[in-house]
């Protein structure tokens, strides 16, 4: 079993209630739900930062993205995420 770090955090009441509800529904400890959420968050954040670094490297080598390239990329993200309008993306 790995070492554990004991932390004390404060959450907004609604977020705490949602956390407790998810833990109860899954029949898991709150710390287990938080651990899974943090692993997912850090994995996604690493992927996002890698993507930003790749875009910066590409632009350094080939020049800044054009307006058309940015529009096409935005449309592709909307398609992949199932969003139908830019306003949906901003609220997601």
N, C-alpha and C positions, 0 to 999 in steps of 0.2 A: 504494500500500500504506500502511496506517495505521501510526502509531507504535506500538511495542511497549514494554510495561513488563516488565522482568525482575524476577521475584519468587522468593524461596526460601521454601517452606512445609514444614511437617512434618505428616505424616498418620499415623494409626494404621496399623500394618502391613497389616492386612486390607483397609483402604480403599485403600491404595496398590497392593496386589495386584489388587484389583478394577479400579482405574483402568488399570493396565497391561494387564489382560486385555481390557477394553473397547477400548482403543486398538489393541491387536494385532488383535482381531477385526474392527474397522472399518478396519484398515490406515491409521490416522491417528496423528499425533503426539499425545503426552500433552497438550501445550498446547492442541491443537485440541479435544480432548474436554473439557478443563477450561473452555475458552472457551465452548463450547456449553452446558455445564452452568450456568455462571455467568449467561449471557444468559437461560436459562430461569428460573433462580432469581430474578434481578432483575425479570424480567417478571411472574412469579407474585407476588413480594413487593409490587410496585407495585399489582397488581390487588387483592391482599388488603388493603393499606392504604387504597386507594380505597374498597373495600367497607366497611371499618370506619368511614371518614369519612362515607360515605353513611348508614350506620346511625345514627351519632351525630347527624348533621344531622336525620334523620327523627325521632329520639327527642326532640331539642331542640324540634322544631316540634309534634309530636303526642303526646309523652309516652312513657314507657318501654314497651318491649314487654311484653305480658302473658305469663303462663305459657303460655297456649294458643298464642300466636304463636311463642314460643320452641320449644315442642314441635313445632309444624307445620314450622317452619324446620329443626329438627333432622331430622325425618323426611324432608323434601325433600332435604337434603344426603345422608342415608343412601341414598335412592333414586338420586340422581344419581351417587353414587360407587360404587354397587353393594354397599353395606354392608348387612348384614341385622340387625345388632345394635349397640348403643352400644359394647359391648366391642370389636367389630371396629374401630370408628372410633378408639378410644383407642389401639389397637395399631398402626394404620396410619401 
